[in-house]
Amino acid sequence: MRTVTFLVLEGVDKGRVYKDLPIPVTIGREEGNALRLNDERVSRFHAKVQMEDGDIIITDLDSTNGTRVNGTAIQIRRLRPGDQVAIGRSMLLFGSMEEIAARKAALVPATSGGQVPTVRADELQAASGRISVADSQPTATPNLPSIAGWSAFDEEIPPLPQKLTPAQAARLTEIFDYLHKGLTTAVENIEANDDGTEVRIGFAEWQTIQAVQMLLARYSRSIAEPEI
């Protein structure tokens, strides 16, 4: 039986993983949906995911606020691993990490030729979910794909410090949420090409991503060389 996996990147359910859901899958706010979201902007039965001629198809079920795939409003659309599905205030990443990594490996790298940087859809989407990704059963953490030498597979993720005081945990969470918000802001208006193999981001969004990188570098230096 064909199954699908979704990771919640944004919204009330951020960090949840809905893994290996048997097709067909309905998405909505009401009990009875295989993928239920706690989002008041999501319709009771918002969208349906099914298989048709070997393709995974998502259909908007005449929802109040609509469904978007990779930033484009849709009524029906084929889904590929790494696609972003926006439903209400929630952002879902389609596909398991293995499926996304396999798609990434199959794509031929594109060069920007000095233009606005072109970033792979799966790379951006994985980036927006790096900081907070937890299984719906909070004991497990999914593997994330490798991006240009950077990896977030379980065995390579540096461990968080243990036995933090409540104040330290609160401060660390605040930092993570702030950086996560920056990445989310940068990728929420991406534009994908027709076959979903590439996305283009604007200069302002690119600068936001670089600003997050800069802040991470500053935090790292401040920890290594604290002011006296």
PyMOL commands that set and color helices and strands:
alter all, ss='L'
color gray80, all
select helices_A, chain A and resi 97-106+121-128+154-156+166-187+203-224
alter helices_A, ss='H'
color red, helices_A
select strands_A, chain A and resi 3-10+17-22+25-28+35-36+47-52+55-60+67-69+72-74+76-79+84-87+90-94+118-119+144-147+150-152+191-192+199-200
alter strands_A, ss='S'
color yellow, strands_A
deselect
rebuild
show_as cartoon
